[in-house]
Amino acid sequence: MKRPATLSRTTGGPADGDLRRASPARGLLDAREVDEIERTWPDGMTSRQIVDVFETRGIRFSEATLRKYVQLGLLPRSVRVGRKGKHRGSCGLYPSHVIRRVNEVKGMMAEDRTIEEIQRSFARFKDEIESVETHLRELMTGFEREAKAPSVAAEGRRELDREITEAKRAAGELVRRIATLERRISEYAEPASGRTAGGGSDLY
């Protein structure tokens, strides 16, 4: 029995009806869907939200597989972020571009690429990209903190909130484009090799 969609506007993601579109025959998200998801979650996504994006489109993916991708270095680790409101604790968020990365990994698996080949395609500049992403996230958090200062008038706070939201979207797009560029460079630079190592199907 397929798990029903659990996302809503209160969690920062689209309502159930927005998710229930037929997946492409090849078992991947199309570019339009990925772009829409990244715009919808500029602040990041929980592991459950990531899994739901794929499950509600009939694409096999699980939290265990997500953790495996992280362990293999295919995805960045989550960052603990405080929930809005008093006494709500924190949750782990992944940047929304992990949807694009998972989609790319699945595409490579469909091409019968080995685990080692898939890892190599994302290995170059990995630390630098994660550093850029971390610093951008910290910068945006600082902006949000300053915008909420008592000295900022309500009208100014609304304007700052709007600009910060736009800056977050731009930052997310920058990280996505950098990560895509890294992958393209890796593909062009990667020498041809055999398929004798661990198969991509092991990443399911």
Disulfide bonds with the S-S distance in Angstrom:
none
